[in-house]
Amino acid sequence: MTEKEKMLAGELYDASDPQLVQERRRARDLLRALNDSRDGEREQRASILRELFGAAGEGVLIEPPFFCDYGTNIRLGDRVFFNFNCVVLDVAEVVIGSDVMFGPAVQIYTATHPMEYQPRRAGQEFAKPITIGSDVWVGGGAIILPGVTIGARSVIGAGSVVTRDVPEGVFAAGNPCRVLRLLEPHPGPAHPLSG
């Protein structure tokens, strides 16, 4: 397997691999153009986003500055909004549904490192994908850690550190982030938090 194939498969890989370095440089060049663009240059920004992301729906809006590793591993639905200073470390796939809002300085990390020092010292790392359902609002300064899934219609409180999955239709906050209450009646089978 190539280092990129290992990376995308969630296995240990070498981030200094020349192909990966080149792909990160490509993303940095596109991000520089995005982050230097002006508010009135909507078409220019839309063109950059189409080139940067693996997929982006209609009406995606990003307030610069924005930062990511590759961009190609990010898949966005329609009407996704990132406020200022957001970071997405997309070493693994990041899938975001439609009508999702991110407050300023939200950080999404798929990248992680081994607990043992020897592979860390050797420069090896790995990643776990992140999925965020539609109609989610993530408050400013929240951090979403590797492997997390956030269910549709949920709200993550500002400053939260999301270390594990969050179900649909709940308000969750804190460090570590935990479910505080239901936001709406859950259709279908009983919600795991009701009762």
C-alpha angles and dihedrals in degrees: 000000000000119000089252091053089050091048094051091045091056094248128132110280141169111254091197091068108132094235092053092045090053092049091051090050090053089053092048091053092051091045091051089055091047095046092047093050122107128238094253094054096086096145092050091050092047090052092050092049092050089053095042103047130064087228134352126181128213122300098018109165126191123181108213138268096065126158136195139156104235109347091206091087092057118094117186131188124213125306097010113166127200116187122210123312101012121160127202116185096198101183086133126029119294112197117189123182128219128292094022121153127201121194121220120298096013111161124205114191123189091159120093139159136229117268090226113084098219097069090040089053089050089056097251122147139160140199144219123210124248126213126193118187128223123284094024122147117202113194123229119286095015118147121212113200130213119292097015125143119198114199124231120279094016127135123217114204121238114273095016123147107217107207100161141024120298118210125230123282101014140119110234128178145154142062104312092023114238135175111268102177147341116266099200142001109282114231119225124012119019113287111249090239099047112097 
